[in-house]
Amino acid sequence: MEKATDCGITALLGAAGTGFLVLSTSEQVDASSIRADIVAFYFAARRRPACRRFTRRLEEAYMSWVSVRSFEVVFVSCDEGEEAFDAHLAMMPPEWPAVPFSDSGRRQDLVARFNAIGEVPRLVVLDAKTGEAITDRGVELLAEHGAAAYPFTPARVDELERELAARRDQTIHTVLATPSSNYVISSKGDKVPISQLEGKHVGVFFTTVGYAPVEEFTPVLVEMYQKLKQAGGEYYDFEVVAVSLDNDEPSFAESFARTPWLAVPYDDGETRERLSGYFDSRQLPRLALIGPDGKTVSNNVAGVVQEHGAEAWEGFPFSPEKMEVLTAKVKARDASLTLESLLVAGDLDFVLDQNGGKVPVVRLIGKTVLLYFLVHWCNPCRRFLPSLIEEYVKMREETSGDVEVVFVSSDHDQRSYDGHRVAMPWLALPFADDGLAAALRKALCVDAVPSLVAVGPYGEVLARAARTAVAVHGAGAYPFTEERLEALEREVDGVAAAEGWADRVSKHPFEEDELERRKGDDVGGAVAGDHAR
C-alpha cells in the first residue's frame, strides 16, 4: 500500500501540473480547497457495470457521512476518452471533484501510484494531512460493512469484525436485554420477560409520531400481525417490539396504547438508542426481523409489507420459498394491469407532450413505457436525469420510437413541476391530478425517488427496478423483459468472475438485503414533509 508521508493531498493532486480539479458543472476548483480530514481517491471506468454499481453504493454511503464526517471523494477517471469521462462525471454527485481528463500525466501518476491499473472500481482512502493511505481496500470494506466502515482505519475494521462476531452469537437477549432490564412492556403497562420471546419470530419496529410513512405503515402492520396471530401455529408465532424514536414520552404512550404489541420501555433510552444504531433506523419505516434462533433474518422487511400489504403474512417469514408465493401473486397482478388502469382517471385520459399538448393514453398502447417518478429537490434525481435522457434518445433511435417515458411528479406545486419538466424530452402526467400520481405510486409500490418502472406494450409491469437496469446496462436494457435483464446480469456476472470482481463487491449479509427496495430519497418525505425526528 502506497505511503506518501512527505506530502499531503494537495501535493498529490498537484504533483503533475495544474493543481485544479473539475466538477460535473464544469466549474474548476483548486485542489488546495479540499478541507476534509479524510479523502478517498475513486478510480472507475463508466464502461464497467461493476463501477456503475459501486458508484451508487459509494454515493449512498457518502451522503450519510458528509453532514457529520470530514470526508471527500476525488474521482480519478479510467475512462477511454474525454466524452466517456464527461458522461461518467455527470453521473457522480456534484460535490465530487475530479482530476481533469485532459491532465493525463496527473491521472496516470495517481493510477500507477495507487496500483489502479486494471483494478477498478478501486477506492483508496487517505489521511488528507499526510497523504498517507489508510487503506486501499475501500471497495471491499464498503461492500462488507457499508457506511459503518468509516473512517476505514485498522482500529475501525477490527471493531467491525468484533461486531460481526457478536451478531453471529446474537440471541434475543443480547438484542433486547441489558444488565438492568430483562423485559419489554405491553400496551397495558405489564412487564413481559424477554424469555417469553425465545423461539419466536420478533419484529423490531421503529416508530415515531407524526411521520407520514410510519403512520401509514403502522395500520398495515397491525393487520398483518393480527392475521398471523389468527393463523396460529409455531410457524406463525410472531411478536412485534416497538422502539420509539419520539422526543417525548406522552407522544409515545398515546400511540403505543393503540397497538396490539410490545415495546421497549420509553425510559430505557440507552436501549432505544443502541437498537436505533444496531439496525440503522435512519430510514423509516423500519421493521427488523429476528428469527426463532435469535439471529437477524433481515435488517428491514418493511418494504415487503408495504408492497404486499396485510397479505404479506402469506409470505411470512419471508424465506426464499415463501417469497415465491408473494412473487407469484405480484406477477399475476402486474400482468393484469393495463395502461388505461394505470394512467387514466375519469376525464383525465391523456398525458402531456413537451409543448403542453394532450396525448391520449391509447396512443401509448403497443409501446414500452417507462414511468419516471421524481421530485425537484432530489439530488439523485438530478444526477440520473442526464443519463436517462441519453439512454432514452438511444432507445428511441433503436426502436423507431417504440419507447416512451412519462414523468410522474411528486412535487408540491406547479412551479416546481414546470421547472423540472422543461429539461425533459418526453411525456408527463398532468400535475393537476396528484390523486392519480399517488395511486400510481401505490399500485407500483414506489416509495423512493428517483424510480423508473418499465411497463409493457399493454400495461403489464416488466421491471420495477428499471432505474438500476438503465444505470448499469444503458439502452441495452430494452425491452426490460425478465429474460433480457437476466441475460444481461449473466453477462455482468461472467465478466465479474473473469476479472475477479465477484469476491470484491459481494453483498454483506448485514447490509440492506434483497427484501428492501428503498433506494434514493424517501418519496414519503416528498409528499408528507420532513421527518418528524
C-alpha positions in Angstrom: 0.0 0.0 0.0 1.5 3.3 -1.1 2.8 5.7 1.6 3.2 9.4 0.9 4.1 10.8 4.3 6.2 13.5 2.8 3.3 15.2 1.1 -0.4 15.8 1.7 -3.4 15.6 -0.5 -2.8 19.0 -2.1 0.7 17.9 -3.2 -0.5 14.6 -4.5 -3.2 16.3 -6.6 -0.8 18.9 -7.9 2.1 16.5 -8.4 1.9 16.5 -12.2 1.0 20.1 -13.0 -2.2 22.1 -13.0 -3.4 21.7 -9.4 -7.1 22.2 -10.2 -10.0 19.8 -10.2 -13.3 19.9 -12.1 -16.9 19.4 -11.0 -19.7 18.0 -13.1 -21.0 21.5 -13.5 -17.7 22.3 -15.4 -16.6 24.6 -12.6 -12.9 24.4 -11.7 -11.8 24.2 -8.0 -8.3 24.4 -6.6 -7.0 21.2 -5.1 -6.0 23.2 -2.0 -9.6 24.0 -1.3 -10.2 20.4 -0.1 -10.5 20.8 3.7 -11.6 17.2 4.6 -9.6 15.2 7.1 -10.1 12.0 5.0 -10.0 11.9 1.2 -10.8 8.9 -1.0 -9.5 8.6 -4.5 -12.1 6.8 -6.5 -10.7 5.1 -9.6 -13.5 4.0 -12.0 -14.5 3.5 -15.6 -18.0 4.0 -16.8 -17.9 1.1 -19.3 -17.7 -1.4 -16.5 -21.0 -2.3 -14.9 -19.2 -3.1 -11.6 -18.1 0.5 -11.4 -21.6 1.9 -12.1 -23.0 -0.3 -9.3 -20.3 0.6 -6.8 -20.7 4.3 -7.6 -24.3 4.1 -6.3 -23.1 2.3 -3.2 -20.4 4.9 -2.5 -22.8 7.7 -3.1 -25.3 6.4 -0.6 -22.5 6.0 2.0 -21.1 9.4 1.2 -24.5 11.1 1.7 -24.7 9.6 5.1 -21.2 10.7 6.0 -20.9 14.2 4.5 -23.1 16.0 7.1 -21.3 14.6 10.1 -17.9 13.5 8.9 -14.9 15.3 7.4 -14.7 13.2 4.2 -14.3 14.0 0.5 -14.2 11.9 -2.7 -12.0 12.7 -5.6 -12.8 10.9 -8.9 -9.9 9.7 -11.0 -11.2 8.5 -14.3 -10.0 5.4 -16.0 -12.4 6.0 -19.0 -11.2 5.5 -22.6 -11.9 9.1 -23.8 -12.9 12.6 -22.8 -16.5 12.1 -24.0 -16.9 9.0 -21.8 -15.3 10.9 -18.9 -17.8 13.7 -19.2 -20.7 11.3 -19.3 -19.2 9.4 -16.3 -18.6 12.6 -14.3 -22.2 13.7 -14.9 -23.4 10.6 -13.1 -21.4 11.5 -10.0 -22.6 13.6 -7.1 -22.0 17.3 -8.0 -19.9 17.6 -4.8 -17.2 15.2 -6.0 -14.3 16.9 -7.8 -12.4 15.0 -10.5 -8.9 15.2 -11.9 -9.4 16.7 -15.4 -9.3 14.1 -18.1 -7.0 16.4 -20.1 -4.4 16.2 -17.3 -3.3 12.7 -18.3 0.0 13.0 -16.6 -1.6 13.5 -13.2 -4.2 10.8 -13.7 -1.6 8.3 -14.8 0.6 9.2 -11.9 -2.2 8.5 -9.4 -3.3 5.3 -11.2 0.3 4.0 -11.0 1.0 5.2 -7.5 -2.1 3.5 -6.1 -2.0 0.4 -8.3 -5.3 1.0 -10.0 -4.2 -0.3 -13.4 -6.9 -2.7 -14.5 -8.2 -2.7 -10.9 -11.4 -0.7 -11.0 -13.5 0.1 -9.1 -10.8 1.0 -6.6 -11.2 3.2 -3.6 -8.1 4.4 -1.8 -8.7 6.2 1.5 -6.1 8.6 2.6 -5.2 10.9 5.5 -5.6 14.3 3.9 -2.9 16.0 6.0 -0.1 13.5 5.4 -1.2 11.9 2.1 -0.7 8.5 3.6 -3.0 5.8 2.5 -5.2 4.5 5.3 -6.4 1.6 3.2 -6.6 0.6 -0.5 -9.4 -1.8 0.3 -12.2 0.7 0.3 -14.3 -1.2 -2.2 -14.1 -4.4 -0.1 -14.7 -2.6 3.2 -17.7 -0.7 2.0 -19.2 -3.9 0.5 -18.6 -5.7 3.7 -19.6 -3.1 6.2 -21.5 -0.3 4.4 -21.3 3.2 5.7 -20.2 1.9 9.1 -16.7 1.3 7.6 -15.8 5.0 8.1 -13.1 6.1 8.8 -11.6 2.8 7.4 -8.8 2.7 9.9 -7.4 -0.7 11.1 -8.9 0.0 14.5 -12.4 0.6 13.0 -12.1 -2.6 10.9 -11.2 -4.6 14.0 -14.1 -3.1 15.8 -16.5 -4.0 13.0 -15.1 -7.6 12.9 -15.9 -7.9 16.6 -19.4 -6.6 16.0 -19.9 -9.1 13.2 -18.7 -11.8 15.6 -21.2 -10.6 18.2 -24.0 -10.7 15.6 -23.1 -14.3 14.8 -23.5 -15.1 18.5 -26.7 -12.9 18.7 -29.7 -14.0 20.8 -32.9 -12.3 21.6 -31.5 -11.5 25.0 -28.3 -9.8 23.6 -30.6 -7.7 21.3 -33.2 -6.5 23.8 -31.9 -7.1 27.3 -29.5 -5.1 29.4 -27.8 -5.8 32.8 -30.6 -3.8 34.5 -33.6 -4.7 32.4 -34.7 -8.1 31.0 -38.3 -7.2 30.0 -40.4 -5.3 27.5 -43.8 -3.8 28.2 -47.3 -4.4 26.8 -49.6 -1.5 25.8 -51.3 -2.0 29.2 -48.1 -1.4 31.0 -47.4 -5.0 32.0 -43.8 -6.2 32.1 -43.2 -9.1 29.8 -40.0 -11.1 30.3 -37.7 -11.3 27.2 -37.5 -15.0 27.9 -41.1 -15.2 26.6 -39.9 -14.2 23.1 -37.5 -17.1 22.9 -38.3 -19.3 19.9 -40.4 -16.7 18.2 -40.0 -14.5 15.2 -39.7 -11.0 16.6 -40.1 -7.8 14.6 -38.3 -4.8 15.9 -40.4 -1.9 14.7 -39.0 1.7 14.9 -41.8 4.2 15.5 -42.2 8.0 15.6 -45.4 10.0 15.9 -46.3 12.4 13.1 -44.1 11.0 10.3 -46.4 10.1 7.5 -44.7 7.0 6.1 -44.7 5.4 9.6 -48.2 6.5 10.3 -49.4 4.9 7.0 -47.3 1.7 7.6 -48.5 1.1 11.2 -52.1 0.0 10.5 -50.9 -2.3 7.7 -48.5 -3.9 10.1 -51.3 -4.2 12.7 -53.5 -6.1 10.2 -50.7 -8.4 9.1 -49.8 -9.0 12.8 -53.4 -10.0 13.6 -53.6 -12.3 10.5 -50.5 -14.1 11.7 -52.0 -14.5 15.2 -55.2 -15.9 13.7 -53.2 -18.3 11.5 -51.6 -19.7 14.7 -49.1 -22.5 14.9 -45.4 -22.4 15.7 -44.5 -21.3 12.2 -46.5 -18.1 12.6 -45.5 -17.4 16.2 -44.7 -13.7 15.7 -44.3 -10.8 18.1 -43.5 -7.1 17.5 -41.4 -5.0 19.8 -41.7 -1.3 19.2 -38.8 1.1 19.7 -39.8 4.7 20.0 -37.8 7.4 18.3 -40.0 10.2 19.7 -38.7 13.0 21.8 -41.3 12.9 24.5 -43.0 10.1 26.4 -46.6 11.3 26.1 -46.5 11.1 22.3 -45.1 7.5 22.5 -47.6 6.5 25.2 -50.6 7.8 23.2 -49.6 6.0 20.0 -48.4 2.8 21.8 -51.8 2.4 23.6 -53.5 1.9 20.2 -51.3 -1.0 19.1 -51.5 -4.7 20.0 -47.8 -5.4 20.5 -44.9 -4.9 22.9 -42.4 -2.1 23.3 -39.0 -1.3 24.8 -39.9 1.0 27.8 -39.6 4.6 26.9 -37.5 5.4 29.9 -34.9 2.9 28.8 -33.3 5.4 26.5 -30.0 3.6 26.3 -31.5 0.5 24.8 -33.6 2.5 22.4 -30.6 4.4 21.2 -28.5 1.2 20.9 -31.1 -0.5 18.8 -31.5 2.5 16.6 -27.8 2.3 15.7 -27.8 -1.5 15.6 -30.5 -1.7 13.0 -29.8 1.7 11.4 -33.1 3.5 11.9 -32.3 6.5 9.7 -34.6 5.3 7.0 -38.2 4.7 8.1 -40.4 2.7 8.2 -38.0 0.0 9.5 -39.1 -3.4 10.7 -36.1 -5.7 11.5 -36.9 -9.4 11.7 -35.2 -11.7 14.2 -35.7 -15.4 13.8 -36.5 -18.1 16.4 -32.8 -18.7 16.9 -32.3 -15.1 17.9 -30.3 -14.2 14.7 -31.3 -11.3 12.4 -33.2 -12.6 9.4 -33.3 -9.1 7.8 -32.5 -5.6 8.9 -35.7 -4.4 7.3 -38.8 -6.2 5.9 -40.9 -3.1 5.8 -40.6 -3.0 2.0 -42.2 -6.4 1.7 -45.1 -5.4 3.9 -45.6 -2.1 2.1 -45.6 -3.9 -1.3 -48.0 -6.7 -0.4 -50.0 -5.0 2.4 -51.5 -7.1 5.1 -51.5 -10.1 2.7 -47.7 -10.2 3.2 -48.5 -12.6 6.1 -48.8 -15.3 3.4 -45.1 -15.0 2.7 -44.0 -14.9 6.3 -41.2 -15.3 7.5 -40.1 -14.2 4.1 -37.8 -17.1 3.3 -37.0 -17.6 -0.4 -39.6 -20.3 -0.6 -42.3 -18.2 1.0 -41.3 -15.2 -1.0 -42.1 -17.2 -4.2 -45.7 -17.2 -3.1 -45.8 -13.4 -2.9 -43.8 -13.0 -6.1 -46.3 -15.2 -8.0 -49.2 -13.0 -6.7 -47.4 -9.8 -7.7 -46.6 -11.2 -11.2 -50.3 -12.1 -11.6 -51.4 -8.7 -10.5 -48.8 -6.9 -12.7 -49.8 -9.0 -15.7 -53.4 -7.9 -15.3 -52.7 -4.2 -15.4 -53.4 -2.1 -18.5 -52.1 1.4 -19.5 -55.7 2.7 -19.0 -55.9 1.3 -15.5 -52.6 2.9 -14.6 -52.8 6.3 -16.4 -56.5 7.1 -16.8 -58.7 8.6 -14.1 -62.1 9.8 -15.2 -61.8 12.5 -17.9 -58.1 12.6 -17.5 -57.3 10.1 -20.2 -54.2 11.9 -21.6 -50.6 12.8 -20.9 -48.8 15.9 -21.9 -46.2 16.4 -24.5 -43.3 18.9 -24.2 -45.5 21.7 -25.6 -48.4 21.0 -23.3 -50.4 19.2 -25.9 -52.7 16.4 -24.9 -51.6 12.9 -26.0 -54.3 10.3 -25.5 -53.2 7.4 -23.4 -54.5 5.0 -26.0 -51.7 6.1 -28.3 -49.2 4.6 -25.9 -50.6 1.1 -26.3 -48.2 -1.1 -28.1 -45.1 0.8 -26.8 -42.8 0.1 -23.9 -43.5 2.9 -21.4 -41.1 4.0 -18.6 -42.8 5.7 -15.7 -40.2 8.1 -14.2 -41.0 9.1 -10.6 -39.1 12.0 -9.2 -39.3 15.3 -7.2 -37.5 18.6 -8.0 -35.3 18.8 -4.8 -34.0 15.2 -5.1 -30.2 15.2 -5.8 -30.1 11.6 -7.1 -33.0 12.6 -9.4 -31.0 15.5 -10.9 -27.9 13.3 -11.3 -29.8 10.4 -13.0 -31.7 12.7 -15.4 -28.9 13.4 -18.0 -28.0 9.7 -18.1 -31.7 8.8 -18.6 -32.1 11.4 -21.4 -29.0 10.0 -23.2 -30.2 6.4 -23.0 -33.8 7.4 -23.9 -32.6 9.0 -27.1 -30.6 5.8 -28.0 -33.6 3.6 -27.3 -35.9 5.8 -29.4 -33.5 5.6 -32.3 -33.0 1.8 -31.9 -36.7 1.1 -31.7 -38.1 3.6 -34.2 -39.9 5.4 -31.4 -41.4 2.4 -29.7 -40.3 3.6 -26.2 -41.9 6.4 -24.2 -41.0 8.0 -20.9 -43.8 9.5 -18.7 -42.7 11.9 -15.9 -44.7 11.3 -12.7 -44.1 14.2 -10.3 -44.1 14.2 -6.5 -43.7 18.0 -6.4 -45.9 20.1 -4.2 -46.6 23.0 -6.6 -47.0 23.7 -10.3 -43.9 25.9 -10.5 -41.6 23.1 -9.3 -43.3 20.7 -11.6 -42.8 23.0 -14.6 -39.2 23.9 -13.7 -38.3 20.2 -13.6 -40.2 19.2 -16.7 -38.7 21.8 -19.0 -35.5 19.8 -19.3 -37.2 16.6 -20.2 -37.7 15.5 -23.8 -40.6 13.2 -23.0 -44.2 13.0 -21.9 -45.6 13.9 -18.4 -48.6 13.1 -16.3 -50.5 16.3 -15.7 -49.6 17.9 -12.4 -53.2 18.8 -11.6 -54.1 15.2 -10.9 -52.0 14.4 -7.8 -54.5 11.8 -6.9 -53.6 9.7 -10.0 -49.9 10.2 -9.2 -50.4 8.9 -5.7 -52.5 6.0 -6.9 -49.7 5.1 -9.4 -47.1 5.2 -6.6 -49.2 2.9 -4.5 -50.1 0.5 -7.3 -46.4 0.2 -8.3 -45.1 0.2 -4.8 -42.9 3.3 -5.4 -41.7 4.7 -2.1 -38.4 6.3 -3.1 -37.3 8.6 -5.8 -35.9 8.5 -8.4 -37.7 5.4 -9.5 -38.2 4.1 -13.0 -40.8 1.4 -13.7 -40.9 -0.3 -17.1 -44.4 -1.1 -18.4 -45.0 -3.4 -21.4 -47.0 -2.6 -24.6 -50.3 -3.4 -22.9 -49.7 -2.1 -19.4 -48.1 -5.2 -17.8 -45.3 -4.3 -15.4 -42.0 -5.5 -16.8 -39.4 -4.2 -14.3 -39.9 -2.2 -11.1 -36.1 -1.6 -10.8 -35.7 -0.2 -14.3 -33.6 2.7 -12.9 -30.9 0.2 -11.9 -31.2 -1.6 -15.3 -30.6 1.7 -17.2 -27.8 2.9 -14.9 -25.9 -0.4 -15.3 -26.8 -1.5 -18.8 -28.0 1.7 -20.5 -30.2 1.4 -23.6 -29.2 -2.3 -23.7 -31.7 -3.0 -21.0 -34.5 -2.6 -23.6 -37.1 -4.2 -23.8 -36.8 -4.7 -20.0 -38.3 -8.2 -20.0 -37.2 -10.6 -17.3 -35.4 -12.7 -19.9 -33.4 -9.7 -21.2 -32.4 -8.4 -17.8 -31.4 -11.9 -16.6 -29.3 -12.4 -19.7 -27.5 -9.0 -19.0 -26.9 -10.0 -15.4 -25.3 -13.3 -16.5 -23.0 -11.3 -18.8 -22.0 -9.0 -16.0 -21.5 -11.9 -13.6 -19.3 -13.6 -16.2 -17.2 -10.5 -16.6 -17.0 -10.1 -12.8 -15.8 -13.7 -12.4 -13.3 -13.4 -15.2 -11.9 -10.2 -13.8 -12.0 -11.2 -10.2 -14.9 -8.8 -9.2 -17.3 -11.2 -7.6 -15.5 -11.5 -4.3 -14.5 -7.8 -4.1 -18.1 -6.5 -4.3 -20.1 -9.3 -2.9 -23.0 -8.2 -0.7 -22.6 -8.4 3.1 -25.4 -10.3 4.9 -25.9 -7.4 7.4 -26.4 -4.7 4.8 -29.7 -3.8 3.2 -30.8 -7.1 1.6 -33.0 -8.3 -1.2 -36.1 -7.7 0.9 -35.5 -4.0 0.7 -36.5 -1.8 -2.3 -36.0 1.6 -0.8 -33.2 3.5 -2.6 -32.7 7.1 -3.3 -34.7 9.7 -1.4 -37.9 9.0 0.5 -40.9 9.8 -1.6 -43.0 9.8 1.6 -41.0 12.8 2.7 -41.6 14.5 -0.6 -45.4 14.1 -0.1 -45.7 14.3 3.7 -42.9 16.7 4.7 -39.8 16.3 6.7 -39.0 13.5 9.1 -40.6 14.2 12.5 -37.5 13.5 14.4 
